[in-house]
Amino acid sequence: MSAIQEILAKKVVAVVRLDDYNRAVDVARALVAGGVTVLEFTLTGRGAIEAVSVMRARSLPSHRRCVGKSSKLV
């Protein structure tokens, strides 16, 4: 399923806005554990772009994950 299909099916996108993204993986794991499968990291905090890269590289306890930045899903 594509990111757009996932959004249309679930109708939920978690927008994560942190001052420092060093805990982004923990936040993402908690969201996925709660059933959220589409995450957007705002680019307002330190390490946001790196957090997106880490999230894309790591497996979360879910068969599907979509991680994006700003309004662009990656």
KAHU-V703335 format. One record per helix or strand of 3 or more residues. SS is the DSSP state (H for helix, E for strand). FROM is the first residue (numbers start at 1). LEN is the number of residues. If there is no record, write none. Layout:
ss:SS from:FROM len:LEN
ss:SS from:FROM len:LEN
This chain:
ss:H from:3 len:8
ss:E from:14 len:3
ss:H from:21 len:13
ss:E from:38 len:4
ss:H from:48 len:10
ss:E from:66 len:4
